[in-house]
Amino acid sequence: MSKYEQDALLIYIVSDSIGETADRMLSATLSQFPKLTSVTVKKFSFIKSVEEFKNILTLAHEKQAIVVTTLVNPEFNAIGKAYADEVGLSYIDFMTGLIQVIESHTGMEACHESGALRKMDSDYFRRIEAIEYSVKYDDGKNFHNLSEADALIVGVSRTSKTPLSMYLANKGYKIANIPLVPESPIPESVYQEKNLRVIGLTASPEYIMNIRTERVKILGLTGQAEYNNLKRIKEELIYAEEVFNRLNATVINTEYKSIEESAFYIEKVLNKK
């Protein structure tokens, strides 16, 4: 009979960061043992000193615990392996073997930086937050708290406001966008926003007319509509220029530009100090 069949399975997670990497891997592993109901997991996070680490190893040996580590410090890993071999401690090092294999295959040296995964997660959640913001503030749905935006994009219909907003949001930028329609002027509160970076999108009347005409066809409409009327489009562009001037907008011509190309110019504006 195994020593773990009578007593609770005790596992120590040891990390020089939070320990979420080992936590996830351990959870995935334990899910393969559905009949194992008596498991105690104790986490030791932000281990920085050799003495502290040795004390944990000694305690684990006394308690007959399994030690699971995600330590990026090579010295700590060497100490842990040597101690485990000496006393027969059940010891799993999740990091060293894979790091060494990747270094061997790529010729690159690992940075051995604690908390690198947490930084990656932070970037991920920042992008999610930006996407949620940009969806909420898409197409003039919301005019409040625009100060939270990294940029406000304004322009007449079919100048790629929404595609650009979503593209930039996926890169972590909070983008609001407002369509410019002469009959529905944007609120005065928008003009009063301080330190708001504004990007104005424009194109030639003929270019916009052609895109809108194709849009009308896709919608199954026939005949000339106000939406793709050249005279009407010119009026909208005149109004847009007035708004650009009032908002001190950086104007970008999106005519025949890909979303990636237009976004490149917008990012240059956003990254200016």
Backbone torsions as a table, in degrees:
resi	resn	phi	psi	omega
1	MET	NA	132.2	179.4
2	SER	-67.6	149.7	178.6
3	LYS	-63.9	-18.0	-178.6
4	TYR	-91.5	-5.9	-178.5
5	GLU	-79.2	-21.2	178.6
6	GLN	-99.5	-41.2	-176.9
7	ASP	-98.5	164.0	176.8
8	ALA	-66.8	143.7	175.6
9	LEU	-74.8	122.0	-176.7
10	LEU	-110.7	125.2	-178.1
11	ILE	-126.9	130.4	175.6
12	TYR	-103.9	124.6	171.5
13	ILE	-98.7	124.8	-177.6
14	VAL	-122.8	126.3	-176.3
15	SER	-146.2	151.5	173.6
16	ASP	-92.4	7.0	171.2
17	SER	-127.5	-146.0	-178.3
18	ILE	-70.9	-36.9	-178.3
19	GLY	101.2	15.4	-176.8
20	GLU	-70.4	-27.3	178.6
21	THR	-62.9	-51.0	178.7
22	ALA	-64.6	-36.3	178.9
23	ASP	-57.7	-47.3	-178.1
24	ARG	-66.2	-46.1	-178.0
25	MET	-66.0	-38.0	178.1
26	LEU	-65.6	-42.5	178.5
27	SER	-60.7	-41.9	179.1
28	ALA	-64.2	-39.3	-179.8
29	THR	-68.9	-46.3	-178.5
30	LEU	-64.1	-26.3	179.0
31	SER	-64.4	-17.2	178.1
32	GLN	-82.5	-2.4	179.6
33	PHE	-124.3	69.3	-174.9
34	PRO	-61.6	-22.7	-179.6
35	LYS	-87.0	-6.0	180.0
36	LEU	-86.5	101.6	-173.4
37	THR	-106.5	-14.4	-176.6
38	SER	-108.8	85.4	-177.8
39	VAL	-129.2	130.5	175.2
40	THR	-117.5	125.0	179.8
41	VAL	-115.8	125.1	177.7
42	LYS	-117.5	130.8	-174.8
43	LYS	-108.3	132.0	175.0
44	PHE	-115.8	105.9	-173.6
45	SER	-104.5	158.3	175.0
46	PHE	55.3	46.4	177.7
47	ILE	-75.7	121.4	-174.6
48	LYS	-119.3	-23.4	-176.3
49	SER	-112.2	149.2	178.7
50	VAL	-63.3	-41.5	-179.2
51	GLU	-59.8	-44.1	179.0
52	GLU	-62.1	-42.2	-179.1
53	PHE	-65.0	-43.5	179.8
54	LYS	-63.7	-37.1	178.0
55	ASN	-63.1	-39.4	178.6
56	ILE	-66.3	-41.4	179.3
57	LEU	-63.4	-41.3	179.1
58	THR	-63.6	-44.0	178.8
59	LEU	-63.0	-40.8	179.6
60	ALA	-62.5	-40.1	179.0
61	HIS	-64.9	-42.1	179.3
62	GLU	-64.2	-38.3	-176.3
63	LYS	-90.2	1.3	-177.4
64	GLN	56.0	41.9	179.8
65	ALA	-88.3	154.9	168.4
66	ILE	-87.2	131.6	179.1
67	VAL	-104.1	125.4	177.1
68	VAL	-117.5	122.0	-176.6
69	THR	-119.3	149.3	166.9
70	THR	-132.3	69.4	-179.4
71	LEU	-103.4	129.8	179.9
72	VAL	-94.5	-8.7	178.8
73	ASN	-77.5	113.9	-177.4
74	PRO	-58.6	-34.4	-180.0
75	GLU	-62.8	-44.6	179.6
76	PHE	-62.4	-43.0	-178.4
77	ASN	-64.1	-37.8	178.8
78	ALA	-66.5	-42.2	178.9
79	ILE	-62.8	-45.2	-178.9
80	GLY	-61.7	-44.9	-178.5
81	LYS	-66.0	-42.2	-179.3
82	ALA	-63.2	-42.6	-180.0
83	TYR	-66.3	-43.6	-179.3
84	ALA	-61.8	-41.1	179.1
85	ASP	-66.5	-36.5	-176.5
86	GLU	-69.2	-44.0	-172.9
87	VAL	-105.4	-4.1	-179.8
88	GLY	79.0	30.5	179.3
89	LEU	-76.0	136.2	174.8
90	SER	-73.7	111.7	-167.4
91	TYR	-136.0	122.7	179.5
92	ILE	-119.3	120.2	177.2
93	ASP	-104.9	105.2	-175.3
94	PHE	-74.9	-18.0	-168.4
95	MET	-99.8	-48.0	-166.0
96	THR	-58.0	-49.9	-176.0
97	GLY	-58.3	-48.0	-178.5
98	LEU	-68.1	-38.9	177.6
99	ILE	-59.2	-45.1	-178.6
100	GLN	-64.4	-40.0	179.1
101	VAL	-64.4	-44.4	-179.8
102	ILE	-66.0	-39.8	176.6
103	GLU	-61.0	-41.2	-179.3
104	SER	-66.0	-40.1	-177.6
105	HIS	-74.5	-34.1	-173.3
106	THR	-101.3	-19.2	-175.0
107	GLY	76.2	5.3	178.9
108	MET	-95.4	155.2	177.6
109	GLU	-104.2	131.5	179.1
110	ALA	-63.4	149.5	-177.9
111	CYS	-78.8	-16.8	-178.8
112	HIS	50.2	48.6	-177.3
113	GLU	-104.3	121.2	178.7
114	SER	-66.2	140.7	174.7
115	GLY	77.0	15.3	-178.7
116	ALA	-61.8	-38.5	179.2
117	LEU	-64.5	-39.3	-179.9
118	ARG	-63.0	-35.7	177.5
119	LYS	-66.7	-38.7	176.7
120	MET	-64.0	-42.5	178.1
121	ASP	-62.4	-38.0	179.5
122	SER	-61.0	-42.1	177.5
123	ASP	-64.1	-40.0	179.7
124	TYR	-61.6	-48.6	-178.8
125	PHE	-67.8	-29.8	176.1
126	ARG	-64.8	-40.4	178.1
127	ARG	-66.3	-41.7	178.7
128	ILE	-61.1	-43.7	179.3
129	GLU	-62.3	-40.2	179.4
130	ALA	-65.7	-40.8	179.0
131	ILE	-63.8	-45.5	179.6
132	GLU	-60.8	-41.6	179.2
133	TYR	-63.6	-47.1	-175.6
134	SER	-66.5	-33.2	175.1
135	VAL	-67.6	-42.6	-179.4
136	LYS	-63.9	-33.3	-175.7
137	TYR	-106.7	22.7	179.9
138	ASP	-80.4	139.2	170.6
139	ASP	57.6	37.9	175.8
140	GLY	70.0	25.8	-179.7
141	LYS	-70.9	-25.7	-173.3
142	ASN	-146.7	134.9	179.5
143	PHE	-115.0	0.4	-176.7
144	HIS	-90.9	149.4	176.3
145	ASN	57.4	37.2	177.1
146	LEU	-66.4	-16.6	179.1
147	SER	-63.5	-20.2	178.2
148	GLU	-76.4	-16.0	-176.1
149	ALA	-74.0	143.0	170.8
150	ASP	-73.0	-27.5	176.6
151	ALA	-162.3	152.2	171.7
152	LEU	-110.7	125.6	177.0
153	ILE	-103.5	129.3	178.3
154	VAL	-128.5	148.5	178.7
155	GLY	173.5	165.7	178.4
156	VAL	-75.3	169.2	-178.5
157	SER	-59.4	140.2	177.6
158	ARG	75.5	29.2	172.5
159	THR	-107.6	13.7	173.5
160	SER	77.2	33.1	-179.7
161	LYS	-63.0	-53.6	-176.0
162	THR	-67.0	-47.0	178.1
163	PRO	-57.8	-39.3	178.9
164	LEU	-68.3	-39.7	179.2
165	SER	-61.4	-45.6	-178.2
166	MET	-70.1	-36.8	178.0
167	TYR	-62.8	-46.0	179.9
168	LEU	-69.5	-34.1	177.5
169	ALA	-62.5	-38.4	178.0
170	ASN	-65.9	-15.0	175.9
171	LYS	-99.5	4.4	174.1
172	GLY	100.3	6.8	179.1
173	TYR	-94.8	133.4	174.0
174	LYS	-83.8	114.4	-175.2
175	ILE	-122.7	128.0	170.5
176	ALA	-104.5	148.9	175.3
177	ASN	-139.3	144.6	-176.3
178	ILE	-131.2	127.2	175.8
179	PRO	-75.5	144.1	-179.4
180	LEU	-103.1	112.8	179.8
181	VAL	-128.5	120.9	-176.1
182	PRO	-52.8	-36.5	-177.5
183	GLU	-77.4	-13.3	180.0
184	SER	-128.6	72.8	-177.5
185	PRO	-60.3	146.3	179.9
186	ILE	-70.3	149.3	-176.5
187	PRO	-58.6	148.6	178.3
188	GLU	-61.3	-26.4	-179.2
189	SER	-60.8	-28.7	179.5
190	VAL	-66.0	-40.2	179.9
191	TYR	-68.0	-21.8	-177.1
192	GLN	-90.0	-5.6	178.5
193	GLU	-64.8	130.8	-179.4
194	LYS	-93.4	145.9	176.2
195	ASN	59.5	25.8	178.7
196	LEU	-89.3	120.7	178.1
197	ARG	-84.5	125.1	-173.5
198	VAL	-117.6	132.5	176.3
199	ILE	-113.6	122.2	176.5
200	GLY	-99.9	128.8	179.4
201	LEU	-103.9	135.8	-179.6
202	THR	-145.4	170.7	176.0
203	ALA	-165.1	172.6	-179.8
204	SER	-71.5	152.3	179.4
205	PRO	-56.9	-40.3	-177.9
206	GLU	-66.4	-39.7	179.1
207	TYR	-62.8	-46.9	179.8
208	ILE	-64.1	-40.3	179.6
209	MET	-59.6	-44.3	-179.3
210	ASN	-62.9	-42.2	179.5
211	ILE	-65.6	-42.8	-179.5
212	ARG	-67.5	-34.2	178.0
213	THR	-63.8	-42.5	176.5
214	GLU	-63.5	-37.7	178.7
215	ARG	-63.6	-41.7	178.8
216	VAL	-61.7	-40.3	179.2
217	LYS	-64.3	-41.9	179.8
218	ILE	-62.0	-36.2	179.4
219	LEU	-75.5	-6.7	177.6
220	GLY	82.1	16.9	179.7
221	LEU	-89.4	152.9	179.7
222	THR	-124.3	157.6	177.8
223	GLY	81.8	172.6	-179.9
224	GLN	-77.0	130.3	178.2
225	ALA	-115.9	158.0	177.9
226	GLU	-59.5	-33.0	-176.3
227	TYR	-58.9	-40.0	-178.8
228	ASN	-112.2	24.7	176.1
229	ASN	-79.4	127.5	-174.5
230	LEU	-60.8	-42.0	-179.9
231	LYS	-62.5	-42.7	179.1
232	ARG	-63.0	-42.6	-179.5
233	ILE	-62.9	-39.7	178.0
234	LYS	-62.6	-37.4	177.7
235	GLU	-65.3	-41.0	178.8
236	GLU	-63.5	-39.0	-178.9
237	LEU	-69.7	-33.9	175.9
238	ILE	-64.4	-44.1	177.5
239	TYR	-62.5	-41.4	-179.8
240	ALA	-60.3	-41.0	178.9
241	GLU	-61.6	-38.3	178.2
242	GLU	-63.3	-42.3	178.9
243	VAL	-66.3	-43.3	178.4
244	PHE	-55.3	-45.0	-178.3
245	ASN	-64.9	-42.9	-179.0
246	ARG	-66.2	-34.0	-178.3
247	LEU	-91.8	1.3	-178.0
248	ASN	53.0	46.9	-173.9
249	ALA	-78.3	148.6	167.2
250	THR	-84.7	119.4	-172.6
251	VAL	-96.6	131.3	179.1
252	ILE	-123.7	128.5	177.2
253	ASN	-86.1	116.5	-176.6
254	THR	-92.8	5.6	-176.4
255	GLU	-61.9	122.5	179.1
256	TYR	59.3	21.6	176.6
257	LYS	-103.5	142.7	173.9
258	SER	-73.1	163.1	176.6
259	ILE	-59.8	-41.3	-178.9
260	GLU	-62.4	-40.1	-178.7
261	GLU	-68.5	-44.9	178.2
262	SER	-63.9	-40.3	179.4
263	ALA	-63.5	-34.4	178.2
264	PHE	-59.0	-44.9	180.0
265	TYR	-68.2	-36.8	178.7
266	ILE	-66.5	-41.7	179.1
267	GLU	-62.6	-35.1	177.7
268	LYS	-62.1	-37.7	177.4
269	VAL	-68.4	-43.3	-177.4
270	LEU	-67.4	-29.7	-176.4
271	ASN	-90.5	-1.0	174.6
272	LYS	-70.4	136.5	179.7
273	LYS	-79.5	NA	NA
